[in-house]
């Protein structure tokens, strides 16, 4: 049985934890293909040491003393947002990486292959691969690729990691192009299908008649780059005053967003759910009429795939992998990030015609099914990638 060491900077602590849940879904699907996996990740403060999640051992390590002062891996938005907003988080980059490298080198000898998610874990995996000779597969998922494109230091690090990798995967065609520009050989680069749990996210029973008020849903971290402030501004017009917005998520920008909504929108127009377990997110999607994701940057957002599985049309921005998922005019509507008036017009189109919304939603579900965007397909894609990486050793 092939043994795989999974490196990641974000991973859920339990079945109800939404943070990095898609990584766990991928790992679990790969395990079902007959691989033996263990996960190594920095702690987010919930626990330290080893626990099992769905039969997969997850090793969590601390990186700063006292642990109560650890900031780098805590909160919404992950490491990039923490680095941008906290001096203490920036100070903790070096000790976290040092501990991560040491723990990986100690663990890698139990494994046949290293699988790293995001550039930070990829850098750690590259060092461990050099020490051990074990093949390395790295997945780039969004911000790490864009930082490598735009910032010289990140670019140098990413180029080195790519050079040490047996195979590189990207979550979108845009990220794949960035990796090519950074030197990734096309024979060692792929865009595998990243799936969604269709047993959890599925269409709801819509009422045969139009209902009011209509409900749109936003799911994501409450941080500026997710663009929720733009959605609130877009709703601040009399003809959209009856539209309800359900916000699922939390983050350091939550207070500012709530103040903005209180100032701009009708009373009780927004329902602030906070962080919700996946099973509740799925129910909220089934009860909604459409999803809005007004992000300024994205990889290949799982929330859009979850909406597609739920037969929801999507309003999204033309960034990252969103245009790969949303077929404009057929499964949803797209606009340029920050263009609040265009977002407002997209919402009006969704409100105008129930038949159009339903048709878009079912077209989205069909596209998801036709594309094989489920975890079983994802696992098959990675099984092929891992096999190729192992053949080269």
Secondary structure, 3 states (H helix, E strand, C coil): CCEEEEECCCCCCCCCCCCCHHHHHHHHHHHHCCCEEEEEEECCCCCCEEEEECCEEEEEECCCCCHHHCCCCCCCCHHHHHHHHCHHHHHHHHHHHHHHHHHHHHHHHHCCEEEEEHHHHHHHHHHHHHHHCCEEEEEECCHHHHHHHHCHHHHHHHHHHHHHCCEEEECCHHHHHHHHHCCCCHHHEECCCCCECCCCCCCCCCCCCCCCCCEEEEECCCCHHHCHHHHHHHHCCHHHCCCEEEEECCCCCHHHHHHHHHHHCCCCCEEEEECCCHHHHHHHHHHCCEEEECCCCCCCCHHHHHHHHCCCEEEEECCCCHHHHCCECCCEEEECCCCHHHHHHHHHHHHHCHHHHHHHHHHHHHHHHHHCCEHHHHHHHHHHHHHHHHHCC
